[in-house]
Amino acid sequence: MVGAARPVKIPERRHGAWPHCPNIRSRQTHAIGPLTTPACGASVAAMPDPIRDTIFALSSGRPPAAIAVVRISGPHAGDALAVLAGRLPEPRKAALARVRDPASGEAIDEALALWFPRPNSETGEDIAELQLHGGRAVIAAVLGALGRIEGLRPAEAGEFTRRAFENGRLDLTAVEGLADLIGAETEAQRRQAYRQLKGLLGKRAETWRARMIEALALVEARIDFSDEADVPEDLIGPALKIVQGLRDEIADALAGAARGERLRDGLVVAIAGPPNAGKSTLLNRIARREAAIVSPIPGTTRDVIEVHLDLDGYPVTLLDTAGIRDSDDPVEQEGVRRARQRASEADLVLWVYDANDGPTRSGSPFSGSVIKWLVRNKVDLLPIHERNELKKKNEFELSDIVFNLSATTGLGVAEFLAHLGDYAKSYFGAESSLLTRERHRKALNVAQSALDRVLAEGPSGREDIIAEELRLAAQSLGRLTGQVDVEDILDVIFRDFCIGK
Ligand code: GDP
């Protein structure tokens, strides 16, 4: 078990350098803290200090793999690397190193060692990195050896990133962008996440906050110096002008919020229609795997089945809803209820029906605003000249868009998918949305409402009320980037991370 064996003490440094290790001399010297038992008598493990602990973890994917990356961050990172690799490499330069178990001296592996002294490292702390051969036993031996070094402990999920945030290397929106970048499955998701990581929202929010504070300063000057003759009468006017501009920009950002949030989750397309119309067959053909059970007996697809697609870089989630029809069977009734619910929340509904029967409105999940396309399936069973004909023109008042296809033969499916890809592209648009999460939307809504109240006060409004609302708006933006008062939301945000990140 990691950390269970007797701790390895790191030898004392002489004159700030490791013996036989000239590179060490060039290291930044900083308070490294006791490497043995702390002065108070409690061991580091018994009294964990979330900031001062040195943490380590496997940061690369699941072994076995060609290479495994083990990262160490914290005040003892350099010493730990020197103990394992025999020396510290030059900062930011890869060096070949023989990694040894410090307790037995036995060689574990040959690795590339990297050393990133603080503060210009990812976490803002000293970071050491080993690129090992990615075998399970190699990784276990190295993690085991690290765990036996006093002052080191395995990292919690997301702890490297959390330290980066706490040390001011990333703001909260960038942390979220990083989580999204790791989770991105399509090109559009990757692009959006990368911009977020690079501060698209964070920098904008900080600029808005600075302008709010500028407006607030004008209002406060008016309050503080209202009796003095040389303070210009009209400070509220310029403040309101700033507020108006801010309000419009925030409203613009909010208008694209739904798009940004959707891009994270995927455009939701529900496949609905009468039982036996071929919905599951169509889903399977699109997903090219047996995601849904295909059965010739009506009403067997009782649950909602999801398939995630990457259509031209855009994420689309397809839902196969249960055969929608009235039934006495309570299990099937539940399936029908769920199907209607999911279909009514979807961005687009595909109403699939058997071309031999025509569409039926009975049991239709269509609610007012959901966009729907008709999919006329099983056209392979029709004579060729009828395949592209609609049976009765007036049956299609539900939708202008009708696809003729055969889920079993694949006829017309490529055209249908091309259309769906175009739809996703136009839905998400070329421009990346600034807001990608409900948290962002809520923060900007609070700010916008406060600015609206400022504008409602107008030039003759009460200055103390205007100042208070501006403070509220600025605080909400501060929470967005993590500048103020965010303890309560940190756990929710870092929950998305895996160990080693
Ligand atoms: P669902 O209840 O709407 O999900 O329908 P299924 O996908 O389970 O299909 C019902 C039956 O119709 C199965 O026997 C399928 O093989 C058949 N079927 C589905 N699509 C087609 C099609 O395009 N052509 C033909 N000939 N049969 C199909």
Residues whose N, C-alpha, C, O or C-beta is under 5 A from the ligand:
A	BS01	GDP	P274 P275 N276 A277 G278 K279 S280 T281 I293 V294 S295 P296 T301 G323 N377 K378 V379 D380 L381 L405 S406 A407 T408 T409
